[in-house]
Amino acid sequence: MVKELRSYVFTGREREILKRFIETGEKLDGFSVLVHHLKKHRDALIRDLELIETVSKKVVPSTVEEVEDEILKQSEERRKARLRTRGPYRKAHVEKM
């Protein structure tokens, strides 16, 4: 069971080290160890990022039309739920739908 998913790949310090190298070429303390781990785990990290992207495309709507469709679907589900909770006449009406 997943209790909590980490929301980062790099720590703040690791980001700082990598950004400084990209911007200035400076290699701060820990740079060579960080690069070693990146090289060692590169393939697994790329696979994980591809998995995140694939799942995100399926779960998070990306176009305006998909967002609108999702809003309409949720609205219809709420409407049906309200009807189901308003007595026998309404329940019979919902079942006909």
C-alpha positions in Angstrom: 0.0 0.0 0.0 1.3 3.5 -0.9 1.2 5.8 2.1 2.6 8.9 0.4 4.2 9.4 -2.9 7.3 11.6 -2.9 6.8 14.8 -4.8 10.4 15.2 -6.0 13.2 13.5 -7.7 16.0 15.8 -6.6 16.4 17.4 -3.2 16.7 21.2 -3.1 20.5 21.0 -2.8 20.7 18.6 -5.7 18.6 21.0 -7.9 20.9 23.8 -6.8 24.0 21.8 -7.8 22.6 20.9 -11.2 21.2 24.4 -12.0 24.5 26.0 -11.1 26.4 23.6 -13.4 24.0 24.3 -16.3 24.1 28.1 -15.8 27.8 28.6 -15.1 29.6 25.4 -15.5 30.6 25.5 -11.8 30.8 22.1 -10.1 29.7 22.5 -6.5 30.5 20.0 -3.7 28.6 16.8 -4.4 28.4 17.3 -8.2 30.5 14.3 -9.1 28.6 12.0 -6.8 25.3 13.3 -8.1 26.4 12.8 -11.7 27.6 9.3 -10.8 24.1 8.4 -9.4 22.4 10.0 -12.4 24.4 7.9 -14.8 23.9 4.8 -12.8 20.1 5.2 -12.5 19.3 7.1 -15.7 17.4 4.4 -17.4 15.2 3.7 -14.4 14.5 7.4 -13.9 13.6 7.9 -17.6 11.2 4.9 -17.4 9.6 6.3 -14.3 9.1 9.7 -15.9 7.6 8.1 -19.0 5.2 6.2 -16.7 4.2 9.4 -14.9 3.6 11.1 -18.3 1.5 8.2 -19.6 -0.6 8.0 -16.5 -1.0 11.8 -16.4 -2.4 11.8 -19.9 -5.0 9.3 -19.0 -5.9 10.8 -15.6 -5.5 14.6 -16.1 -7.5 16.1 -19.0 -5.2 18.1 -21.3 -7.5 19.8 -23.8 -10.3 22.2 -23.2 -12.8 19.7 -24.7 -11.6 17.0 -22.3 -12.0 19.4 -19.3 -15.5 20.4 -20.5 -16.4 16.7 -20.9 -15.2 15.9 -17.4 -17.2 18.8 -15.9 -20.4 17.8 -17.7 -19.9 14.2 -16.6 -19.4 15.2 -13.0 -22.4 17.5 -13.2 -24.6 14.7 -14.6 -23.5 12.4 -11.8 -24.3 14.9 -9.1 -27.7 15.6 -10.7 -28.5 11.8 -10.6 -27.3 11.5 -7.1 -29.6 14.4 -6.0 -32.6 12.7 -7.7 -31.8 9.4 -6.0 -32.1 11.0 -2.6 -35.4 12.8 -3.1 -38.0 10.0 -2.4 -39.7 7.2 -4.3 -41.1 9.3 -7.2 -37.6 10.6 -8.0 -36.0 7.2 -7.7 -38.5 5.8 -10.2 -37.8 8.7 -12.5 -34.0 8.1 -12.3 -34.4 4.4 -13.1 -36.2 5.2 -16.3 -33.3 7.4 -17.5 
